[in-house]
Amino acid sequence: MTPPPPPHLERIRLTGTPTGRSVRLAEFGEEIDPLQREQLLAYGLSGAQSITVLQQRPMTVVLCEHMELALERDVAQHIWVEAE
């Protein structure tokens, strides 16, 4: 008998993640420029790292690898995350 597939983790936009919640990067939306994507990865915004949402207004601020990153809403809304 084949085991059931692992449960699908629900992906949500970073802008929809409640303050204080820790998540992991699922993917960057195609709307994010490739150069900006590289910059975000260089700052540690990757699936391997825990990302904690510190605030959502006026900008989305996250803690990643002991570094706070402030993201404009236009960028944060195209970042998809999953619960840890």
N, C-alpha and C positions, 0 to 999 in steps of 0.2 A: 504494500500500500504506500502511495506517495504522500509525504507530509504536506500539509497545507502551505501555501505561500506565506511569507512573512506579512504581517499587517502593513498596509500602505500608510506611510506617514503623511498626514495632511500638510500640504504646503500652503503658506499664507504669505502675503506681502509683508515686508519688514514694517511698513507703515501701519499695518493692522495688528502688530504684535504689542501686547500690553506692556507698559513700563514695569521694569523689574523682572521680566521673563527672560530666561536664557534659551537661546535657540542655536541652530547650526545652519550655515549657508546651504541652500539646496541648489540654487542656480541664479545667474544673472539673466535678466530679460534681454532680449535682442535689442531693446531700445537703448541700452547702455553702450556707449562708444567703446570700441576695443581698447583704446589707449586708457580710458578711464577705468575699464575693467582691470587692466594690468596694474594700475595705480592702487586700486582697492585691494587686489591680491597682495601687492607689496606691503601694504599697511597691515596685513594679517587677516583680512576678511576672506576666510576660506572655510571650506567644509570641515577641516580638521580642527578648527578652533571654536571654542564656545564664544558666543556673542551675547552680551547682556544689554538689553535696551534700557537706557538711563532716562531718556525723555523723548517725547514725540513732537512737542511744540516749543518754539516756532520751527525748529529743525529736529530731525531725528538724530539723537546722539546715542552711540553704542560704545561699549567697552569691549575691546578685543585685544588679547595679549597685553594687558596692562596699559593699553593706549586708548584714549577716548577719541572717537572719530565723529565729527559732525557732518551729517549728510543732508543735502538739500532734499526737500520732499520729492522733487522731480526725479531724483536718483533713487531714493529709498523705496519709492513705490514700484520700482522695477527690479527689486531684489527680493527673491523668494527664499523663505526659510522654513525649517521644520523644527518641531520640538526635539529637545535632546533625548 
